[in-house]
Amino acid sequence: METNKTISDFGKVPVIGKSKPAESMKEIQDELMRDSVVPPMGGNNTDMNQTFITLKPEQPMIQIKLHSQTTVNILTSKQLTGTNGKTRFNTGLDWFDSKMTKVHYAIKEDDPFADQLYLDVEKGIAALTAHYSQQTGYLQQHVHSVLSQHDMLVNFSIDSYSALYNVPKFNLNISIKMLYLLKELDKHIYWIFLCEKYGCLSRDDAKTRSNDARRRFRNVLKLCQYWEATGITRKDIAFHTQRAALAAEKNKNINVTAEVLLMKERATLAPYSAAHYMNKISDQETLTGLLETVNRMTGMQKPASDSIENPEQTATNQQ
């Protein structure tokens, strides 16, 4: 009779072995460790210095119910063919996750532009979620009001015109936040469709609303493409290195605020910087240089933006 034995640690691989009376817990652990050893290629492993497999827990497959082809096309990247026969690459949430993963690791290396971008994306998600919720609530009230004026009552089924779709496996929690936002967009477009279907919105008004909702989502989705890797750190900015000027040029669409530069404001989902324990700048020389930079920022022509700018080229404000 065989039974499954698993190591309690998540990082170890489950193994299968024969069950037998155990004399001690240590004996069981030793057996599991022996069974988990990976022999080297080309022969049996007789070396005492053995390597163990470590794996992450497998992510479960998530499915999401969507009503609109618009949101289905955003869920995963794909090649789309237009009416003219030409194909184009349609960016999706998997593309966003891949881009933001690079930003995520740049934050760990103390890149302030990556830190600012993460915060901008997080704020954009929160603001657009509130916008969709407000607009969807208005449409729901509007269609029920119009129908009630004509002594009509319709019970809309949430399962109408919907299907289940597999969600890509994401590396980051911020990508899951974008997935939630996609669902809000889907719900909003669905209610635009219902309002048009029952004569509560004109065709032109419905089209304008749908295009605006999709454009707003795309604007947040594509924020990640404004960041470019330069290897910059806060120390470069404090000591005005050539890399700082190059980074400001390549990331001119990202306005780093004084609060982000001094690590007083950060995205809630952003990782810790390896250079600053618990998001506190302890190196006095670096801190002094950053404070001097902040003082110069407040004396620029656009003090309201409080942004780090290349002295040779003013960074454009991101809408």
N, C-alpha and C positions, 0 to 999 in steps of 0.2 A: 504494500500500500504506500502510495506516495502523496505527500502533502506539500503545499506551497509554503516556503519560508521567506519572509521578507525582513530586511534590515530596517530598523525604526527610522534611521536617518533618511531624509528625502534624497540625499545625494548618492546613495548606494543603489546598486541594481538588484531587483528581486531575483532570487535563485531558487532552484528546485532541488530537493535532496530527499533521501530516505528518512522517514521518521524512525526514531528509536528512543528508548528511555535516556533522558539526559541526566548526567551526574551533577552538572552545575551549569549556570548561565554562561560562564566563561567558555565551557566546552562548545556550547551552541554557537557563540560568537566566533570562536576560532574556526569552526567548521564552515560557517558562512563566509568568513574572510578567505579561506582556502578556495572555496568554490567560486568566489568572485574574482580570482586572479586571472588576468589576461596573459596567456603565454606569448613570448615574442615570436615574430614571424620566422619560419624556417626550422622550427624544432620545439622540443619540449622545454618548459621553463624549469630549470634546476637551480636558478640563481635565487638567493634568499632576498635580494633586493627586488621585490615584486611590485608591479604597478596595478592599481585598482581602477576600475571604471567608475567615473562619476558622471551622472546625467541629471538634467533638469526634469522635473515632473512634466509629463506630456500635457499640453493644453487641450481642454475639451473643445469639440467643435460646437460653435455657437451658430444658431440660425436666427434670422430676423425677418419679420413680416413687413413687407413693403407693398404700397399701393400704386406707386408711380414708376413709370419707366425711367423718368429723370433720375430718381434716387437709386434705382437699380444700376444705372450706368456709372454712378459715382461710387458705388460700393467697392468695386474692383476696377483697376485700370484695364483698358482694352482698346483695340483698334476698331474705330467706327468708320463706316463708309457713308459718305454724304450722298445727296441726291445727284450730284455731279459725277459720282463714281470715284471720287478721290477719298483716300483713307487718311485719318488723323488719329494721333494718340490721345486718348481721353484719360486724364489723370484721375485716380481714385484714392480711396483711403489707404490701400496698401502702399501706393507711391508716397503718400503723406507720412506714413509710419517709417518708411525707409529713409526719407529725408530728415525727419525729426530725430531718428536714432543717431545720426551723425551730429546733430545739434546737441543732443543729450550728452554724448561723450565729450564734446567740446566744452560744455559747461563744467564737467569734472576737471578739465584741464585749465579752468579759470578764464575762459573766453567771455568777456562782458557782452559782446555783441550776440553771442548765442544765448546768454542769460536773458538779455532784453527781448530777443525774439520769442523765447519760451513764454515770457510774461505777456507779450503782445498777443500771442495765439490764445493763451488762456483767457485773457480779457475779451478777446474777440468772440470766443465760444460762449462766454457768459452773456455778453451783450446781445448776440444774435439769438440765443435761446430765449431770452426775455422778449425780444422782438417777435419771434415766431409765435410764442405763447399768446402775446397780446393780440396779434393779427388773427390768429386762429380763433381765439375767443370772440372777436368781433364778428367773424364770418359765421360762427355757430349761432350767435344771437340773431344775426341778420336773416339767415335762412329760416329759422324758426319763427321769427317775427313776420316775415312775408307770408309764410304758409298759414300762420294762425289768423292773419287778416282775412283769409279766404276760407276759414273754418276747415283747415286741413292740418293733419298731424301725421308726420312721417317718423318712424323709428328707424334710424340709420344703423345698419349693421357694421360693426368694425371689421368684419370678415369679408365685406363686399370688395370685389375687384382687387384682391390681395393674393400674395403667394409668399412662400418661405424661401429664403436664400441663405446660402452658407456665407458666414462672415470670415474674412481672411484672418489668419493668426497674427496678432500684433505684438510688438516688442514693448510698447510703452502704454502707460495709463492714459496719456493725453490723446492717444489714438482712439481709445475707448470713449473718451469724452466727445471726440469728433463723431463717433458712431451714434452716440445719443443725440447729438445735434442733427445728424442725418435723419434720424427718426422724426425729430420735430419738423424738419423740412418736408418729409414725406406726408406727415399728418396735415401740414399747412396746405400743400398742393392738393391733397385729397379733398379738403373742404372747399378749395377754390373750384375744383371740378364739380362738386355737389351744388354749389351756388349757381354755377353756370347751367348745370343740367336742369335745375328747377326754376330758371328764369330770374334768379336773384342778382345775377351779374351779367353784364353784356359780354359778348365774346372778346371784344377788344380789351375790356377791363380785366377779364380773367387772364388773358394772355399777358398783359402788362404786369399783373401781380405775380404770375408764375415766373416770368423772366426775371423780375426783381428779386424774388426769393432765391432763385437759383444763382443769380449773380452775387448776391451777398454771401452765400455759402462758398462759392468758388473763391471769393476774395480772401476769406479766412483760410481756406484750404491751401492756397498758393502763397501765403505769407512765408512759408518755410523756404521758398526758392530764393528769397532775398539774402539769405545768409550764405557766405562763402568762407571756407576754412582758410585761415591765415596763420594759425599757431600763436595768435596774440594772447597775452595775459594782462591782468590788471597792472602787473609790474612794468610791462612795456609802456602803458599809458602813464604811469607815475614818473618814469624816467625818460619819457618822450623819445623812444627809440624809433628807428626807421620802420620797423614792423608796425608800430602804432599808426603811422601815417598811411602805410599800405593797407592796413585793415580798415581804416576809416574810408579810404577810397573804394575798396571792394565791397564794403557793407554800407554804402552811402544811403541806402533806403531804410536803414535801421538807426533810430535815434536813441542812443543810450542815455538814460536820465541819470541825474546825480544820485538818486536813491538806489538805482540798480548798480551803479559804479561802486558805491560805498557798501553794497550788499544790505541796505536797509529795507529794500523791497525786492521780493523774488516770487516767482511762480510757485504755487503750493505743490506742484508736481515736479518741480525741478530738482535734480540730484544735488548733493553737496559738492562743493569744490574741494578737490584734494589739497589745494594750496592754503585753504583757510578753514580751520577747524570750527565746526558749528556756525559757519557763515560769519565769522568774525575775523577782520583783518588785524592780525596781531603784530605783523612786521611794521615797526614804526616808520622806517624810511619809505616803505610803500604807501602807508597811510598818509604820511605828510605830503608825498607827491600827488596822491589822488585828491587830497583836500585843496591843494594849489590848483589842480586842474578844474575842480568844481568851482573855485572862486573865479577863475577865468571864464568859465561857462556862464556864470551869472552876470558877467560884464559884457557879454556879446550883444549883438544887435537884436537877437531874438531870445531874450531871457526867459520868456514863458515856456519855451520848449525844453530848456535845461538839457541840451543834448551835446554829446561829444561830436565835434565836427572837425574835418580836415581843414587846417588853416588855408590850404590852397583851393579847396572846393567845398562849398556849403552843401551839406547833406539835405536832400529833399525830405519833406515831412511825409510820413506814411499815413494815408487816410485811414 
